[in-house]
């Protein structure tokens, strides 16, 4: 796909909370045998999306939407879609040159500065994370404790 046509293949944009199990990512978890950045982002309940979809034509009309992330009411990230390193059309064109994009695929565009890992702040059970994107809404997640081995074995 060429950049000029990229928006023709986008349904819209939403809010995502790109959670990572940093202990798994760094190889410090006893639950996995080796470091795994992909697995660290793929556990049950990770990558919540919502609360709404802003259509592609609306996204094109509003290229500078404010993005804010709060943890327990404290702002941790504040940025704008205008500050994306790669504009959405360029990102889609590049990705489509590497793999087949299918209807329903979700692509995240990146994380603004302010993740806790940079200064040793990590989410703990009970933390409330709210991610807001202007014109779309707020996605709020409560961080749960990891499942015990017994809970994992009993899960369907």
N, C-alpha and C positions, 0 to 999 in steps of 0.2 A: 504494500500500500504506500502511496506517496503522501507526503505531509499535507498537500493541498486537499486531499480527499478524506483525511483521517476522521474529521468530525462526523462524516456520513456513517461511520461504523460505531459510533458511541451512542448508547441509550441515554446516559446521563451520569451524574456524579452524586456521590453520597458521602457520608462520614464513616471513617474506619478507625478502630483503635488497634494499632499494630503492635500487639503484645509480644514480648519475647521472654522465654525462660532463660535468663542470662547464665544461670548455673549450667544448663545443658549446652548453651552456646560456647561456654568457656571450658567445657569438659570437667566441671567440678561436681556434677550431679552423680549420685550413686545409682540413679534410675536408668542411666544409659551407659554403654560401654566406651563411647568416644565422643568428642565434641561434634556437634551437629547443628550448624546454623539453621538449616531448613527445618529440622525437627523442633528446634527451639521456638519456632513461630507457628507450629502446627498442632499443638495439643487441643483437646476438646475445649471448646469455649473461647479459644483464641480467635482473633480477627473478627470481633463483632462488627456488624455494619448497620447503618440506619441513621436516623429514623425515617428518612424520605429520600426520594430520588429527584434531583434537579435535572430537567431535560437538557440535552446537549445544546439546543438552541439558546436556552437560558444561560448555560455555562459560557457560551461564546459571547453573549451580551454583557457578562460580568466577569472579566478576566482577573479581577483583583478582589477575591473573597477572603475575608479575615478568617484565620484558623486559630483557635485557642484551645489549649489543653490545661485542665486544672486537676490537681490531685488533692483531695480533701479540702477543696475550696481555695487552694493556693495556685496561682497561675505558674505553670512550668514551661509552657511554650506559647508563643504568640508570633504569628507570621501571616503571610498572605499567599494566595495562589499565584500572585504576580511574581513571587520570589522563587518559584520552582526552578531548579537548575536546568531541567529540560522541559520545554513546553509540551503539553499533552500531544499535539500532532507529531512532534519529533519523536517522542517516546513510543507512540503507537507505530510509527513507520519503522523505527529501529526494531522493536520487538517482533513485528510481523515479518521482518527479514530473517529472524532466527527461528521462529516457531509459528505454528498455525494458531491464529486467534479464532475462537469460536463464540457464537452468541452465548451470553451468560458469563463469559470470563470476566473476572474482576482484576483490575490492575491498580495497584497503589502507586502513587506518584512520589512518595518519599516522606520523610519525617522532618519537621522543622527542628532547628537547634533547641536544645533544652532537655534531651532525654536524661534520665537520672543516672545512667551508667557512667556518663562523663565525670560526674563528681561523687560517685559512690552512693547515690540514693536509689534504692530499689523498692518496688511495690511490695507490700505485705498484706496478708489476709485482712480483710475489712476495709482496706483503702477504697475510696470512691474516686473513680477517674471519669471525668466528663470532657468530651471532645466536641467542640462546637465549630461548625463551618457556617459562615454567614449565608443566609438565604436557604439553607438546608435544615439546620436545626442542631440539637444537642443529643449526643449518644452518651449515656451514662452506664458505667459498669462498676460492679462491686467485686473486688478481687477475693476469690475464694481460696481456701487452703488446698494444697495438693492432695490428691487422693492417696490414702494409705495403700500398701500392697494388697491387703485384704479387700478393700473397696474396689481396687482395680480388677482383681480376679473375679469379684462378684458382679461386675458391670456386664450388662447384656452385650 
